[in-house]
């Protein structure tokens, strides 16, 4: 935008009175200011595009969208809920108790399941009247609502090396290691980290649960 002095400068030059120095100074500053503003816009645009690009790379290569099918992890995960899983986390961290993991169903590699890790390699798992015991000690499970407990007995079984005993939180509606046995670590390919749909479930799944999952 031109200053008032610049708009009047033609009249000043045509007069017999020499033009004051101020208009010349204003004329030289305006293009510089405009150039600086355009340069700042370019920098912000570049940084925004880089950020978007990095976000897309992270989502595409590190995370995978998954659609939950079934109710074995209710109420933490519901049927048809959408979540993200981290596909590379177990290349840098060990699988831990309580992790909600996605794995190839041992009896049919064309299917993916998502369950909670309960027993670690080498541990002895036993269930007495719905309570889980690890190496003879009762394990608290606040994520299992009383109405979803399965009061039947199971085991004891020893978890093989490099395998994990997994269960759904909805115990009376879960096809898990009580049926198909411990899951080998080579079948586990991700950990549930974030729910994004429906909106009221939006957020971290650090305490997540389990249920069958279907990759989009």
PyMOL commands that set and color helices and strands:
alter all, ss='L'
color gray80, all
select helices_A, chain A and resi 4-14+21-62+89-91+146-148+171-173+177-180+185-187+199-201
alter helices_A, ss='H'
color red, helices_A
select strands_A, chain A and resi 63-68+82-86+100-104+112-119+124-128+131-134+137-138+154-158+163-167+183-184+188-197+203-204+211-215
alter strands_A, ss='S'
color yellow, strands_A
deselect
rebuild
show_as cartoon
